[in-house]
Amino acid sequence: MHLPALTAVKWDDNFREIYARLISKHGIKMKALVAIQRKILELIYILFKNETIYDKEYVKKIA
């Protein structure tokens, strides 16, 4: 899950914002990456459970 988390931080704006916020809060990059890994796993589970596809703009549509 380490490499998918790095890729998500590099290419996905939502994960990049979360990563930057966690680094500024804790100052530990690995801790932020583990949090991103957990978020990716939760996202995979929810998408599989609801049989939906990933929509990058989903959070912005709700807010």
PEDAFEN-V526466 format. One record per residue. N is the residue number from 0. PHI is phi as a letter, one per 30 degrees, with the letter a starting at -180 (* if undefined). Layout:
n=(N & N)
phi=(PHI & PHI)
This chain:
n=(0 & 1 & 2 & 3 & 4 & 5 & 6 & 7 & 8 & 9 & 10 & 11 & 12 & 13 & 14 & 15 & 16 & 17 & 18 & 19 & 20 & 21 & 22 & 23 & 24 & 25 & 26 & 27 & 28 & 29 & 30 & 31 & 32 & 33 & 34 & 35 & 36 & 37 & 38 & 39 & 40 & 41 & 42 & 43 & 44 & 45 & 46 & 47 & 48 & 49 & 50 & 51 & 52 & 53 & 54 & 55 & 56 & 57 & 58 & 59 & 60 & 61 & 62)
phi=(* & d & d & d & d & d & d & d & d & d & c & c & d & d & d & d & d & d & e & d & d & d & d & d & d & c & i & c & d & d & d & d & d & d & d & d & e & d & d & d & d & d & d & d & d & d & d & d & d & c & h & b & c & d & c & d & c & e & d & d & d & d & d)
